[in-house]
Amino acid sequence: MKRLTGNESLEELQALTSGGKVYLSASALSVLLNAFANSEFGIETVQQMADTLECESVDYEEAKSAVIAQVLFELSSPEINGVATQERCAELIAALEVADSLPS
């Protein structure tokens, strides 16, 4: 199983998730959100990445799966949750960091 780093491009994520199981940790998701917060790509890309990472071929870090799933749902569902801003991503990063500091 390939461990995601959070540095993958949208195209890499799509290829990896269609090619088998991948593993997503809270820290890797934080890396991805930091890239958006630093304007390395736009919100549309974040939404597509989150949608890609919600698929069945992605295993979430077990002890933090609820917070990872919630963050991905929020980002991939702008019609329900509103479009994420860089400020909201900073809040989501903080939530992931709190989850990441908890024992696994």
Secondary structure as UniProt FT lines:
FT   STRAND          2..3
FT   HELIX           10..18
FT   STRAND          22..24
FT   HELIX           26..37
FT   TURN            38..39
FT   HELIX           43..53
FT   TURN            56..57
FT   STRAND          58..60
FT   HELIX           62..64
FT   HELIX           65..76
FT   HELIX           78..81
FT   HELIX           86..101
//
